[in-house]
Amino acid sequence: MARILLGLDVGGSSIKGGLVDVDAGALCGELQSVQTPHPANPANVMLGVRKLAELLPSSGPVGFAFPTAIRRKRAQTAAHVDQSWIGVDGAELIRQTLGRPAAFLNDADAAGIAEMRCGAGKGVGGVVMMLTFGTGIGTALFMDGKLVPNTELGHIELHGRDAEEWASARVRTAEHLDFAAWSARVNEFLARMNALFWPDLFILGGAVSERFAEFAPLLKSSVEVVAAHFAGQAGTIGAAFAAAELV
């Protein structure tokens, strides 16, 4: 019997949910989403979570991917959401909201887990870095398939500001950058990551990766760069994988 679990992925613009067959490594049906509320405080985000759980009825544990570094089960940062998340136990909040156990993990880490288990990184050894370009830049670092959590490398400095304020997909849209101009910025970020971590593979994710063929020829990297297999679905799928570990 297939194990179908709910994965939730909170981003700066939307909260996505999906039912995932965690044995097959695939979504069951389409993703559902609601707009990330403003302010994106815990109470408001839980309203969106409750709505998604109603749209996607399921049982069992829930995976909750969130844009934060997590230490001792609690959020330590709050990127593109309300600062009141700092110190919150996200798994306990889901349990109070939905009455079910939950896995609480960084959103880019969740995306990386999906790609390493069933996607573009499956079977790849050595150092692999997942990069998600969306509202910000998320990163997930793996060594021989094992996650090093909470890397948050989108916050390194480029041009006097956070790298994600220079090269995220949101900035590309806001500054009306064509792919040539944006890819030049991405290349700077790739060069910095390569100089610091010497990965064997970059996996480029986020919704923008659905257009990878359009900008891939513009990417300049000494390390192979591939598109995420799951694109913008990776965080939701990876969250469900994390929830499966609770069973």
FIKOLZA-1660 file (N, C-alpha, C; in steps of 0.1 Angstrom, whole numbers, plus 5000, padded with zeros to 4 digits):
% residues 247
   i   px   py   pz ch aa at
   1 5008 4988 5000  A  M  N
   1 5000 5000 5000  A  M CA
   1 5009 5012 5000  A  M  C
   2 5006 5022 4991  A  A  N
   2 5014 5034 4990  A  A CA
   2 5013 5042 5002  A  A  C
   3 5024 5049 5006  A  R  N
   3 5023 5058 5017  A  R CA
   3 5022 5072 5011  A  R  C
   4 5011 5079 5013  A  I  N
   4 5008 5092 5008  A  I CA
   4 5008 5102 5019  A  I  C
   5 5018 5111 5019  A  L  N
   5 5019 5121 5030  A  L CA
   5 5018 5135 5024  A  L  C
   6 5015 5144 5033  A  L  N
   6 5013 5158 5030  A  L CA
   6 5026 5165 5032  A  L  C
   7 5031 5172 5021  A  G  N
   7 5043 5181 5022  A  G CA
   7 5038 5195 5020  A  G  C
   8 5044 5204 5029  A  L  N
   8 5041 5219 5028  A  L CA
   8 5054 5226 5027  A  L  C
   9 5054 5236 5018  A  D  N
   9 5066 5244 5015  A  D CA
   9 5062 5259 5016  A  D  C
  10 5067 5266 5026  A  V  N
  10 5064 5280 5028  A  V CA
  10 5075 5288 5021  A  V  C
  11 5070 5297 5012  A  G  N
  11 5080 5307 5005  A  G CA
  11 5075 5321 5008  A  G  C
  12 5083 5330 5002  A  G  N
  12 5080 5344 5004  A  G CA
  12 5068 5349 4997  A  G  C
  13 5064 5342 4987  A  S  N
  13 5052 5346 4979  A  S CA
  13 5040 5336 4980  A  S  C
  14 5043 5324 4983  A  S  N
  14 5032 5314 4984  A  S CA
  14 5035 5303 4993  A  S  C
  15 5025 5296 4998  A  I  N
  15 5026 5284 5006  A  I CA
  15 5021 5273 4997  A  I  C
  16 5029 5263 4994  A  K  N
  16 5026 5252 4985  A  K CA
  16 5024 5239 4993  A  K  C
  17 5014 5231 4988  A  G  N
  17 5011 5219 4995  A  G CA
  17 5009 5208 4984  A  G  C
  18 5013 5196 4987  A  G  N
  18 5010 5185 4978  A  G CA
  18 5010 5172 4986  A  G  C
  19 5003 5162 4980  A  L  N
  19 5003 5148 4985  A  L CA
  19 5013 5141 4977  A  L  C
  20 5022 5134 4985  A  V  N
  20 5034 5128 4979  A  V CA
  20 5034 5113 4982  A  V  C
  21 5035 5105 4971  A  D  N
  21 5038 5091 4973  A  D CA
  21 5053 5089 4976  A  D  C
  22 5056 5087 4989  A  V  N
  22 5070 5088 4994  A  V CA
  22 5077 5076 4990  A  V  C
  23 5071 5065 4986  A  D  N
  23 5078 5053 4981  A  D CA
  23 5081 5055 4966  A  D  C
  24 5073 5061 4958  A  A  N
  24 5075 5063 4944  A  A CA
  24 5083 5076 4942  A  A  C
  25 5083 5085 4952  A  G  N
  25 5090 5098 4950  A  G CA
  25 5083 5106 4940  A  G  C
  26 5070 5108 4941  A  A  N
  26 5062 5115 4931  A  A CA
  26 5050 5122 4937  A  A  C
  27 5046 5133 4932  A  L  N
  27 5034 5139 4936  A  L CA
  27 5022 5131 4932  A  L  C
  28 5011 5131 4940  A  C  N
  28 4998 5125 4936  A  C CA
  28 4989 5137 4932  A  C  C
  29 4987 5140 4920  A  G  N
  29 4979 5151 4916  A  G CA
  29 4987 5164 4915  A  G  C
  30 4981 5175 4915  A  E  N
  30 4987 5188 4914  A  E CA
  30 4990 5194 4927  A  E  C
  31 5000 5203 4927  A  L  N
  31 5003 5212 4938  A  L CA
  31 4991 5221 4940  A  L  C
  32 4988 5224 4953  A  Q  N
  32 4979 5235 4956  A  Q CA
  32 4987 5246 4963  A  Q  C
  33 4982 5258 4962  A  S  N
  33 4990 5269 4969  A  S CA
  33 4980 5280 4973  A  S  C
  34 4985 5287 4983  A  V  N
  34 4978 5299 4988  A  V CA
  34 4988 5310 4989  A  V  C
  35 4984 5322 4989  A  Q  N
  35 4993 5333 4990  A  Q CA
  35 4999 5334 5004  A  Q  C
  36 5012 5336 5005  A  T  N
  36 5018 5339 5018  A  T CA
  36 5012 5351 5024  A  T  C
  37 5007 5350 5036  A  P  N
  37 5000 5362 5041  A  P CA
  37 5009 5373 5045  A  P  C
  38 5004 5385 5047  A  H  N
  38 5012 5396 5052  A  H CA
  38 5004 5403 5063  A  H  C
  39 5009 5403 5075  A  P  N
  39 5022 5398 5079  A  P CA
  39 5023 5382 5079  A  P  C
  40 5034 5377 5076  A  A  N
  40 5035 5362 5076  A  A CA
  40 5040 5357 5089  A  A  C
  41 5031 5360 5099  A  N  N
  41 5034 5355 5113  A  N CA
  41 5029 5341 5115  A  N  C
  42 5032 5334 5126  A  P  N
  42 5028 5320 5127  A  P CA
  42 5013 5318 5126  A  P  C
  43 5005 5327 5133  A  A  N
  43 4990 5325 5132  A  A CA
  43 4985 5326 5118  A  A  C
  44 4990 5336 5110  A  N  N
  44 4985 5338 5097  A  N CA
  44 4989 5326 5088  A  N  C
  45 5002 5322 5089  A  V  N
  45 5007 5311 5081  A  V CA
  45 4999 5298 5084  A  V  C
  46 4995 5296 5097  A  M  N
  46 4988 5284 5100  A  M CA
  46 4974 5284 5094  A  M  C
  47 4968 5296 5092  A  L  N
  47 4955 5297 5084  A  L CA
  47 4957 5291 5070  A  L  C
  48 4968 5295 5064  A  G  N
  48 4970 5289 5051  A  G CA
  48 4973 5274 5051  A  G  C
  49 4980 5270 5061  A  V  N
  49 4983 5256 5063  A  V CA
  49 4970 5248 5065  A  V  C
  50 4961 5253 5073  A  R  N
  50 4949 5246 5075  A  R CA
  50 4940 5245 5062  A  R  C
  51 4941 5256 5054  A  K  N
  51 4933 5256 5042  A  K CA
  51 4939 5245 5032  A  K  C
  52 4952 5244 5031  A  L  N
  52 4958 5235 5023  A  L CA
  52 4955 5220 5027  A  L  C
  53 4955 5218 5040  A  A  N
  53 4952 5205 5046  A  A CA
  53 4938 5201 5043  A  A  C
  54 4929 5211 5042  A  E  N
  54 4915 5208 5038  A  E CA
  54 4914 5205 5023  A  E  C
  55 4922 5211 5015  A  L  N
  55 4922 5209 5001  A  L CA
  55 4929 5196 4997  A  L  C
  56 4938 5191 5006  A  L  N
  56 4946 5179 5003  A  L CA
  56 4944 5169 5015  A  L  C
  57 4932 5163 5016  A  P  N
  57 4930 5155 5028  A  P CA
  57 4939 5143 5028  A  P  C
  58 4945 5140 5040  A  S  N
  58 4954 5129 5042  A  S CA
  58 4955 5126 5057  A  S  C
  59 4962 5116 5060  A  S  N
  59 4965 5112 5074  A  S CA
  59 4980 5110 5075  A  S  C
  60 4984 5108 5088  A  G  N
  60 4998 5106 5090  A  G CA
  60 5006 5119 5092  A  G  C
  61 5019 5118 5094  A  P  N
  61 5027 5130 5097  A  P CA
  61 5028 5139 5085  A  P  C
  62 5032 5151 5088  A  V  N
  62 5032 5162 5078  A  V CA
  62 5046 5167 5077  A  V  C
  63 5051 5170 5065  A  G  N
  63 5064 5177 5063  A  G CA
  63 5062 5192 5061  A  G  C
  64 5069 5200 5069  A  F  N
  64 5068 5214 5069  A  F CA
  64 5081 5221 5066  A  F  C
  65 5083 5225 5053  A  A  N
  65 5095 5232 5049  A  A CA
  65 5093 5247 5050  A  A  C
  66 5104 5253 5056  A  F  N
  66 5102 5268 5060  A  F CA
  66 5115 5275 5057  A  F  C
  67 5115 5288 5054  A  P  N
  67 5127 5295 5051  A  P CA
  67 5134 5300 5064  A  P  C
  68 5140 5291 5070  A  T  N
  68 5147 5294 5083  A  T CA
  68 5158 5284 5086  A  T  C
  69 5168 5288 5093  A  A  N
  69 5177 5278 5099  A  A CA
  69 5171 5273 5112  A  A  C
  70 5172 5260 5114  A  I  N
  70 5166 5253 5125  A  I CA
  70 5176 5247 5135  A  I  C
  71 5175 5251 5147  A  R  N
  71 5184 5245 5157  A  R CA
  71 5176 5241 5169  A  R  C
  72 5178 5228 5173  A  R  N
  72 5170 5222 5184  A  R CA
  72 5155 5224 5182  A  R  C
  73 5151 5222 5170  A  K  N
  73 5137 5221 5166  A  K CA
  73 5131 5235 5164  A  K  C
  74 5138 5246 5167  A  R  N
  74 5132 5259 5167  A  R CA
  74 5138 5268 5156  A  R  C
  75 5130 5276 5150  A  A  N
  75 5134 5286 5139  A  A CA
  75 5144 5296 5145  A  A  C
  76 5155 5298 5138  A  Q  N
  76 5165 5307 5143  A  Q CA
  76 5166 5320 5134  A  Q  C
  77 5160 5319 5123  A  T  N
  77 5160 5331 5114  A  T CA
  77 5146 5332 5108  A  T  C
  78 5143 5343 5100  A  A  N
  78 5130 5344 5094  A  A CA
  78 5132 5352 5081  A  A  C
  79 5136 5345 5071  A  A  N
  79 5139 5352 5058  A  A CA
  79 5125 5353 5050  A  A  C
  80 5122 5365 5047  A  H  N
  80 5110 5368 5039  A  H CA
  80 5097 5365 5046  A  H  C
  81 5097 5363 5059  A  V  N
  81 5085 5361 5067  A  V CA
  81 5087 5369 5080  A  V  C
  82 5076 5369 5088  A  D  N
  82 5076 5378 5100  A  D CA
  82 5087 5373 5110  A  D  C
  83 5093 5383 5117  A  Q  N
  83 5103 5380 5127  A  Q CA
  83 5098 5372 5139  A  Q  C
  84 5085 5372 5141  A  S  N
  84 5079 5365 5152  A  S CA
  84 5081 5350 5151  A  S  C
  85 5086 5345 5139  A  W  N
  85 5089 5331 5138  A  W CA
  85 5101 5327 5146  A  W  C
  86 5110 5336 5149  A  I  N
  86 5122 5332 5156  A  I CA
  86 5119 5326 5169  A  I  C
  87 5124 5314 5172  A  G  N
  87 5122 5307 5184  A  G CA
  87 5110 5298 5184  A  G  C
  88 5103 5298 5173  A  V  N
  88 5091 5289 5172  A  V CA
  88 5095 5275 5168  A  V  C
  89 5088 5265 5175  A  D  N
  89 5089 5251 5172  A  D CA
  89 5079 5248 5161  A  D  C
  90 5083 5247 5149  A  G  N
  90 5074 5246 5138  A  G CA
  90 5067 5233 5138  A  G  C
  91 5073 5222 5142  A  A  N
  91 5066 5209 5143  A  A CA
  91 5055 5209 5153  A  A  C
  92 5058 5215 5164  A  E  N
  92 5047 5216 5175  A  E CA
  92 5036 5225 5170  A  E  C
  93 5039 5235 5162  A  L  N
  93 5028 5244 5157  A  L CA
  93 5019 5237 5148  A  L  C
  94 5025 5228 5139  A  I  N
  94 5017 5220 5130  A  I CA
  94 5009 5210 5138  A  I  C
  95 5014 5204 5148  A  R  N
  95 5007 5195 5156  A  R CA
  95 4995 5201 5163  A  R  C
  96 4997 5214 5168  A  Q  N
  96 4986 5221 5174  A  Q CA
  96 4975 5225 5163  A  Q  C
  97 4979 5227 5151  A  T  N
  97 4970 5232 5141  A  T CA
  97 4963 5221 5134  A  T  C
  98 4970 5210 5131  A  L  N
  98 4964 5199 5124  A  L CA
  98 4962 5186 5132  A  L  C
  99 4967 5186 5144  A  G  N
  99 4966 5174 5152  A  G CA
  99 4974 5162 5148  A  G  C
 100 4985 5165 5141  A  R  N
 100 4993 5154 5135  A  R CA
 100 5008 5158 5137  A  R  C
 101 5016 5147 5139  A  P  N
 101 5031 5150 5140  A  P CA
 101 5036 5156 5127  A  P  C
 102 5048 5163 5129  A  A  N
 102 5053 5169 5117  A  A CA
 102 5069 5170 5118  A  A  C
 103 5075 5170 5106  A  A  N
 103 5089 5172 5105  A  A CA
 103 5091 5187 5100  A  A  C
 104 5099 5194 5107  A  F  N
 104 5102 5208 5105  A  F CA
 104 5116 5210 5099  A  F  C
 105 5117 5215 5087  A  L  N
 105 5131 5216 5081  A  L CA
 105 5132 5228 5072  A  L  C
 106 5144 5232 5070  A  N  N
 106 5147 5243 5061  A  N CA
 106 5142 5240 5047  A  N  C
 107 5136 5250 5040  A  D  N
 107 5130 5248 5027  A  D CA
 107 5140 5243 5016  A  D  C
 108 5152 5249 5016  A  A  N
 108 5162 5245 5006  A  A CA
 108 5167 5231 5009  A  A  C
 109 5168 5228 5022  A  D  N
 109 5172 5214 5026  A  D CA
 109 5162 5204 5021  A  D  C
 110 5149 5208 5022  A  A  N
 110 5139 5199 5017  A  A CA
 110 5140 5197 5002  A  A  C
 111 5142 5207 4995  A  A  N
 111 5143 5206 4980  A  A CA
 111 5155 5197 4977  A  A  C
 112 5166 5199 4984  A  G  N
 112 5178 5191 4982  A  G CA
 112 5176 5176 4985  A  G  C
 113 5168 5174 4995  A  I  N
 113 5165 5160 4999  A  I CA
 113 5158 5153 4987  A  I  C
 114 5148 5160 4982  A  A  N
 114 5140 5154 4971  A  A CA
 114 5149 5151 4959  A  A  C
 115 5158 5161 4955  A  E  N
 115 5167 5159 4944  A  E CA
 115 5177 5148 4946  A  E  C
 116 5182 5147 4958  A  M  N
 116 5193 5137 4960  A  M CA
 116 5186 5123 4961  A  M  C
 117 5174 5122 4966  A  R  N
 117 5168 5109 4967  A  R CA
 117 5162 5104 4954  A  R  C
 118 5156 5113 4946  A  C  N
 118 5149 5108 4935  A  C CA
 118 5151 5117 4922  A  C  C
 119 5159 5127 4923  A  G  N
 119 5159 5137 4912  A  G CA
 119 5173 5138 4906  A  G  C
 120 5177 5150 4903  A  A  N
 120 5190 5152 4896  A  A CA
 120 5202 5148 4903  A  A  C
 121 5202 5146 4916  A  G  N
 121 5213 5142 4924  A  G CA
 121 5214 5128 4928  A  G  C
 122 5204 5120 4924  A  K  N
 122 5203 5106 4928  A  K CA
 122 5216 5099 4923  A  K  C
 123 5222 5092 4933  A  G  N
 123 5234 5084 4930  A  G CA
 123 5247 5092 4928  A  G  C
 124 5246 5105 4930  A  V  N
 124 5258 5113 4928  A  V CA
 124 5266 5114 4941  A  V  C
 125 5279 5110 4941  A  G  N
 125 5287 5111 4953  A  G CA
 125 5294 5124 4954  A  G  C
 126 5303 5125 4964  A  G  N
 126 5311 5137 4966  A  G CA
 126 5302 5149 4971  A  G  C
 127 5306 5161 4968  A  V  N
 127 5299 5173 4973  A  V CA
 127 5290 5178 4962  A  V  C
 128 5277 5179 4966  A  V  N
 128 5266 5184 4958  A  V CA
 128 5260 5195 4964  A  V  C
 129 5257 5206 4957  A  M  N
 129 5251 5218 4962  A  M CA
 129 5238 5221 4955  A  M  C
 130 5227 5221 4962  A  M  N
 130 5214 5225 4957  A  M CA
 130 5213 5240 4958  A  M  C
 131 5208 5247 4948  A  L  N
 131 5206 5261 4948  A  L CA
 131 5192 5264 4944  A  L  C
 132 5184 5270 4952  A  T  N
 132 5170 5273 4948  A  T CA
 132 5169 5288 4946  A  T  C
 133 5165 5292 4934  A  F  N
 133 5163 5307 4931  A  F CA
 133 5148 5310 4931  A  F  C
 134 5144 5318 4940  A  G  N
 134 5130 5322 4941  A  G CA
 134 5130 5336 4947  A  G  C
 135 5121 5338 4958  A  T  N
 135 5121 5350 4965  A  T CA
 135 5135 5354 4971  A  T  C
 136 5142 5343 4975  A  G  N
 136 5156 5345 4979  A  G CA
 136 5164 5335 4972  A  G  C
 137 5176 5331 4977  A  I  N
 137 5184 5320 4972  A  I CA
 137 5186 5311 4984  A  I  C
 138 5181 5299 4982  A  G  N
 138 5183 5288 4992  A  G CA
 138 5194 5279 4988  A  G  C
 139 5201 5273 4998  A  T  N
 139 5212 5264 4995  A  T CA
 139 5211 5251 5004  A  T  C
 140 5214 5240 4998  A  A  N
 140 5215 5228 5006  A  A CA
 140 5228 5221 5002  A  A  C
 141 5236 5216 5011  A  L  N
 141 5249 5210 5009  A  L CA
 141 5249 5196 5013  A  L  C
 142 5254 5187 5004  A  F  N
 142 5254 5173 5006  A  F CA
 142 5268 5167 5004  A  F  C
 143 5272 5158 5013  A  M  N
 143 5285 5151 5011  A  M CA
 143 5282 5136 5010  A  M  C
 144 5284 5130 4999  A  D  N
 144 5281 5116 4997  A  D CA
 144 5266 5113 5000  A  D  C
 145 5257 5122 4997  A  G  N
 145 5243 5121 4999  A  G CA
 145 5238 5125 5013  A  G  C
 146 5247 5128 5022  A  K  N
 146 5243 5132 5035  A  K CA
 146 5242 5147 5036  A  K  C
 147 5231 5152 5042  A  L  N
 147 5229 5166 5043  A  L CA
 147 5237 5173 5054  A  L  C
 148 5243 5185 5051  A  V  N
 148 5248 5194 5061  A  V CA
 148 5237 5205 5062  A  V  C
 149 5229 5205 5072  A  P  N
 149 5218 5214 5073  A  P CA
 149 5221 5228 5075  A  P  C
 150 5211 5237 5071  A  N  N
 150 5211 5251 5075  A  N CA
 150 5223 5259 5069  A  N  C
 151 5227 5257 5057  A  T  N
 151 5238 5264 5052  A  T CA
 151 5235 5279 5049  A  T  C
 152 5223 5282 5044  A  E  N
 152 5219 5296 5043  A  E CA
 152 5229 5305 5035  A  E  C
 153 5234 5300 5024  A  L  N
 153 5245 5307 5017  A  L CA
 153 5240 5318 5008  A  L  C
 154 5227 5319 5007  A  G  N
 154 5222 5330 4999  A  G CA
 154 5224 5343 5006  A  G  C
 155 5229 5343 5019  A  H  N
 155 5231 5355 5026  A  H CA
 155 5246 5359 5026  A  H  C
 156 5255 5352 5019  A  I  N
 156 5268 5358 5017  A  I CA
 156 5268 5371 5010  A  I  C
 157 5278 5379 5012  A  E  N
 157 5278 5392 5006  A  E CA
 157 5283 5392 4991  A  E  C
 158 5275 5399 4983  A  L  N
 158 5279 5402 4969  A  L CA
 158 5275 5416 4966  A  L  C
 159 5285 5424 4962  A  H  N
 159 5282 5438 4959  A  H CA
 159 5276 5446 4971  A  H  C
 160 5281 5443 4983  A  G  N
 160 5277 5450 4994  A  G CA
 160 5263 5447 5000  A  G  C
 161 5257 5436 4995  A  R  N
 161 5244 5432 5001  A  R CA
 161 5243 5416 5000  A  R  C
 162 5233 5411 5006  A  D  N
 162 5231 5397 5005  A  D CA
 162 5230 5392 4991  A  D  C
 163 5236 5381 4988  A  A  N
 163 5236 5376 4974  A  A CA
 163 5222 5374 4969  A  A  C
 164 5213 5371 4977  A  E  N
 164 5199 5369 4972  A  E CA
 164 5193 5382 4969  A  E  C
 165 5198 5393 4974  A  E  N
 165 5193 5406 4970  A  E CA
 165 5199 5411 4957  A  E  C
 166 5208 5403 4951  A  W  N
 166 5215 5406 4939  A  W CA
 166 5211 5396 4928  A  W  C
 167 5209 5384 4931  A  A  N
 167 5208 5374 4921  A  A CA
 167 5196 5364 4922  A  A  C
 168 5186 5367 4931  A  S  N
 168 5175 5358 4932  A  S CA
 168 5165 5360 4920  A  S  C
 169 5156 5350 4918  A  A  N
 169 5146 5352 4907  A  A CA
 169 5137 5364 4910  A  A  C
 170 5134 5367 4922  A  R  N
 170 5126 5378 4925  A  R CA
 170 5133 5391 4920  A  R  C
 171 5146 5392 4923  A  V  N
 171 5153 5404 4918  A  V CA
 171 5153 5405 4903  A  V  C
 172 5154 5393 4896  A  R  N
 172 5154 5394 4881  A  R CA
 172 5141 5400 4877  A  R  C
 173 5130 5396 4883  A  T  N
 173 5117 5401 4879  A  T CA
 173 5116 5416 4883  A  T  C
 174 5120 5419 4895  A  A  N
 174 5118 5433 4900  A  A CA
 174 5126 5443 4892  A  A  C
 175 5138 5439 4888  A  E  N
 175 5147 5448 4881  A  E CA
 175 5146 5446 4865  A  E  C
 176 5137 5438 4861  A  H  N
 176 5134 5436 4847  A  H CA
 176 5147 5432 4839  A  H  C
 177 5154 5422 4846  A  L  N
 177 5166 5417 4840  A  L CA
 177 5163 5406 4829  A  L  C
 178 5169 5407 4818  A  D  N
 178 5168 5396 4808  A  D CA
 178 5177 5385 4813  A  D  C
 179 5176 5373 4807  A  F  N
 179 5184 5362 4812  A  F CA
 179 5199 5364 4811  A  F  C
 180 5203 5371 4801  A  A  N
 180 5218 5374 4800  A  A CA
 180 5223 5382 4812  A  A  C
 181 5216 5392 4816  A  A  N
 181 5220 5401 4827  A  A CA
 181 5219 5393 4840  A  A  C
 182 5208 5385 4842  A  W  N
 182 5206 5378 4854  A  W CA
 182 5216 5367 4855  A  W  C
 183 5218 5359 4844  A  S  N
 183 5228 5348 4844  A  S CA
 183 5242 5353 4848  A  S  C
 184 5246 5365 4844  A  A  N
 184 5259 5371 4848  A  A CA
 184 5260 5372 4863  A  A  C
 185 5249 5376 4869  A  R  N
 185 5248 5376 4884  A  R CA
 185 5249 5362 4890  A  R  C
 186 5241 5353 4885  A  V  N
 186 5242 5339 4889  A  V CA
 186 5256 5334 4888  A  V  C
 187 5263 5337 4877  A  N  N
 187 5276 5332 4875  A  N CA
 187 5286 5337 4886  A  N  C
 188 5284 5349 4891  A  E  N
 188 5292 5354 4902  A  E CA
 188 5289 5346 4915  A  E  C
 189 5277 5342 4917  A  F  N
 189 5273 5335 4929  A  F CA
 189 5279 5320 4928  A  F  C
 190 5278 5314 4916  A  L  N
 190 5284 5301 4914  A  L CA
 190 5299 5301 4916  A  L  C
 191 5305 5312 4911  A  A  N
 191 5320 5313 4913  A  A CA
 191 5323 5313 4928  A  A  C
 192 5316 5321 4936  A  R  N
 192 5318 5322 4950  A  R CA
 192 5316 5309 4957  A  R  C
 193 5305 5302 4953  A  M  N
 193 5303 5289 4959  A  M CA
 193 5314 5279 4956  A  M  C
 194 5318 5279 4944  A  N  N
 194 5329 5270 4939  A  N CA
 194 5342 5273 4947  A  N  C
 195 5345 5286 4949  A  A  N
 195 5357 5289 4956  A  A CA
 195 5357 5285 4970  A  A  C
 196 5345 5285 4976  A  L  N
 196 5344 5281 4991  A  L CA
 196 5342 5267 4993  A  L  C
 197 5335 5259 4984  A  F  N
 197 5331 5246 4987  A  F CA
 197 5336 5235 4977  A  F  C
 198 5340 5239 4966  A  W  N
 198 5345 5230 4955  A  W CA
 198 5336 5218 4953  A  W  C
 199 5323 5221 4950  A  P  N
 199 5314 5210 4948  A  P CA
 199 5317 5202 4935  A  P  C
 200 5311 5190 4934  A  D  N
 200 5312 5182 4922  A  D CA
 200 5300 5185 4913  A  D  C
 201 5290 5191 4918  A  L  N
 201 5278 5193 4910  A  L CA
 201 5269 5204 4917  A  L  C
 202 5264 5213 4909  A  F  N
 202 5254 5222 4913  A  F CA
 202 5240 5218 4907  A  F  C
 203 5230 5218 4915  A  I  N
 203 5216 5215 4911  A  I CA
 203 5209 5228 4912  A  I  C
 204 5204 5234 4901  A  L  N
 204 5197 5247 4902  A  L CA
 204 5182 5244 4902  A  L  C
 205 5176 5249 4912  A  G  N
 205 5161 5247 4914  A  G CA
 205 5153 5260 4916  A  G  C
 206 5141 5258 4920  A  G  N
 206 5132 5269 4921  A  G CA
 206 5124 5269 4908  A  G  C
 207 5113 5277 4908  A  A  N
 207 5104 5277 4896  A  A CA
 207 5111 5281 4884  A  A  C
 208 5121 5290 4885  A  V  N
 208 5129 5295 4873  A  V CA
 208 5136 5284 4866  A  V  C
 209 5139 5273 4873  A  S  N
 209 5146 5261 4867  A  S CA
 209 5137 5255 4856  A  S  C
 210 5124 5258 4856  A  E  N
 210 5116 5252 4845  A  E CA
 210 5119 5259 4831  A  E  C
 211 5127 5270 4832  A  R  N
 211 5131 5277 4820  A  R CA
 211 5146 5275 4818  A  R  C
 212 5152 5265 4824  A  F  N
 212 5166 5262 4824  A  F CA
 212 5172 5262 4810  A  F  C
 213 5165 5256 4801  A  A  N
 213 5171 5255 4787  A  A CA
 213 5173 5269 4781  A  A  C
 214 5165 5279 4785  A  E  N
 214 5167 5292 4780  A  E CA
 214 5180 5299 4785  A  E  C
 215 5183 5297 4797  A  F  N
 215 5195 5304 4802  A  F CA
 215 5207 5295 4805  A  F  C
 216 5206 5282 4804  A  A  N
 216 5217 5273 4806  A  A CA
 216 5229 5277 4798  A  A  C
 217 5228 5280 4785  A  P  N
 217 5240 5284 4777  A  P CA
 217 5247 5296 4782  A  P  C
 218 5241 5304 4790  A  L  N
 218 5247 5316 4796  A  L CA
 218 5254 5314 4809  A  L  C
 219 5252 5302 4815  A  L  N
 219 5259 5299 4827  A  L CA
 219 5274 5295 4825  A  L  C
 220 5282 5301 4833  A  K  N
 220 5297 5299 4832  A  K CA
 220 5301 5293 4845  A  K  C
 221 5305 5281 4845  A  S  N
 221 5309 5274 4858  A  S CA
 221 5319 5263 4855  A  S  C
 222 5329 5262 4863  A  S  N
 222 5339 5251 4862  A  S CA
 222 5333 5238 4866  A  S  C
 223 5322 5239 4873  A  V  N
 223 5315 5227 4878  A  V CA
 223 5302 5225 4870  A  V  C
 224 5298 5213 4868  A  E  N
 224 5286 5210 4860  A  E CA
 224 5274 5216 4868  A  E  C
 225 5265 5223 4860  A  V  N
 225 5252 5228 4866  A  V CA
 225 5241 5221 4858  A  V  C
 226 5232 5215 4866  A  V  N
 226 5220 5208 4860  A  V CA
 226 5207 5214 4866  A  V  C
 227 5197 5212 4859  A  A  N
 227 5184 5217 4864  A  A CA
 227 5178 5207 4874  A  A  C
 228 5171 5212 4884  A  A  N
 228 5164 5203 4893  A  A CA
 228 5154 5195 4886  A  A  C
 229 5153 5183 4889  A  H  N
 229 5143 5174 4883  A  H CA
 229 5129 5178 4886  A  H  C
 230 5127 5182 4899  A  F  N
 230 5114 5185 4904  A  F CA
 230 5110 5200 4903  A  F  C
 231 5120 5208 4899  A  A  N
 231 5118 5223 4898  A  A CA
 231 5111 5228 4910  A  A  C
 232 5100 5236 4909  A  G  N
 232 5094 5242 4920  A  G CA
 232 5086 5233 4930  A  G  C
 233 5086 5220 4926  A  Q  N
 233 5079 5210 4935  A  Q CA
 233 5088 5204 4945  A  Q  C
 234 5101 5206 4944  A  A  N
 234 5111 5199 4951  A  A CA
 234 5109 5201 4966  A  A  C
 235 5107 5213 4971  A  G  N
 235 5105 5215 4985  A  G CA
 235 5093 5208 4991  A  G  C
 236 5082 5207 4984  A  T  N
 236 5071 5200 4989  A  T CA
 236 5074 5185 4990  A  T  C
 237 5080 5179 4979  A  I  N
 237 5083 5165 4979  A  I CA
 237 5093 5162 4990  A  I  C
 238 5103 5170 4991  A  G  N
 238 5113 5167 5002  A  G CA
 238 5108 5168 5016  A  G  C
 239 5098 5177 5018  A  A  N
 239 5092 5178 5031  A  A CA
 239 5084 5166 5034  A  A  C
 240 5077 5160 5024  A  A  N
 240 5070 5147 5027  A  A CA
 240 5080 5136 5030  A  A  C
 241 5092 5136 5023  A  F  N
 241 5102 5126 5026  A  F CA
 241 5106 5127 5041  A  F  C
 242 5108 5139 5045  A  A  N
 242 5112 5141 5059  A  A CA
 242 5101 5136 5069  A  A  C
 243 5089 5139 5065  A  A  N
 243 5078 5134 5073  A  A CA
 243 5078 5119 5074  A  A  C
 244 5081 5112 5063  A  A  N
 244 5082 5098 5063  A  A CA
 244 5092 5092 5073  A  A  C
 245 5102 5100 5076  A  E  N
 245 5112 5095 5085  A  E CA
 245 5106 5094 5099  A  E  C
 246 5095 5101 5102  A  L  N
 246 5089 5100 5115  A  L CA
 246 5081 5087 5118  A  L  C
 247 5078 5080 5107  A  V  N
 247 5069 5068 5108  A  V CA
 247 5078 5057 5113  A  V  C
% end
